[in-house]
Amino acid sequence: MIAADNTLKSTEELKELFAAAGVDLSQPVIFSCGKGVGATLLKHAADQVDTSAPRYLYDGSFYEYNKLTSHH
């Protein structure tokens, strides 16, 4: 996602990265990650490529999500 000069890669490079990962940016996507930080970069990069579909960011951690959704 990040170029050698610490900026986002070009739109074409980002498109290729998402496509290679099997992410269809024409569909709604929910971004999440272990601590909620990395998903922010992914969502921002996806928004630079295509804004036609809704994108969501869960900025909590998987641990937190599990606590919220587990029924003990």
C-alpha positions in Angstrom: 0.0 0.0 0.0 2.9 2.4 0.8 5.4 3.4 -1.9 9.1 3.8 -1.3 8.6 7.6 -0.6 6.1 6.8 2.2 3.1 7.9 0.2 0.2 5.8 -1.0 1.0 3.8 -4.1 -0.7 4.9 -7.3 -4.3 4.2 -8.0 -3.3 1.5 -10.6 -1.0 -0.2 -8.1 -3.6 -0.2 -5.4 -6.2 -1.6 -7.9 -3.7 -4.4 -8.6 -3.1 -5.1 -4.9 -6.8 -5.3 -4.1 -7.5 -7.5 -7.1 -4.6 -9.8 -6.2 -6.0 -10.2 -2.7 -9.5 -11.0 -4.1 -11.1 -7.8 -2.9 -13.9 -6.6 -5.2 -14.1 -2.9 -4.5 -17.4 -2.6 -6.5 -19.0 -4.5 -3.6 -19.5 -3.3 0.0 -16.5 -4.0 2.2 -15.9 -4.1 5.9 -12.3 -3.5 6.9 -11.1 -4.7 10.3 -7.8 -5.9 11.7 -6.3 -7.1 15.0 -6.0 -3.7 16.7 -8.1 -1.5 14.5 -5.1 0.5 13.1 -4.2 -1.3 9.9 -7.8 -1.4 8.6 -7.8 2.4 8.5 -5.0 2.4 5.9 -6.7 -0.3 3.9 -10.0 1.6 3.8 -8.3 4.9 2.9 -6.4 3.1 0.0 -9.7 1.5 -1.2 -11.4 4.9 -1.1 -8.7 6.3 -3.4 -9.4 3.5 -5.9 -13.2 3.5 -6.1 -15.9 5.2 -4.1 -18.9 3.6 -5.8 -19.7 1.0 -3.1 -20.1 1.5 0.6 -17.1 0.8 2.8 -17.1 0.4 6.6 -14.4 0.4 9.2 -14.6 -1.5 12.4 -11.9 0.2 14.4 -12.0 -2.0 17.4 -9.9 -5.1 17.9 -10.9 -8.7 17.2 -10.6 -9.3 20.9 -13.1 -6.5 21.7 -15.4 -7.7 19.0 -15.4 -11.2 20.4 -16.2 -9.9 23.8 -19.1 -7.9 22.4 -20.5 -10.8 20.4 -19.8 -13.7 22.7 -22.6 -14.9 24.9 -21.1 -16.5 28.0 
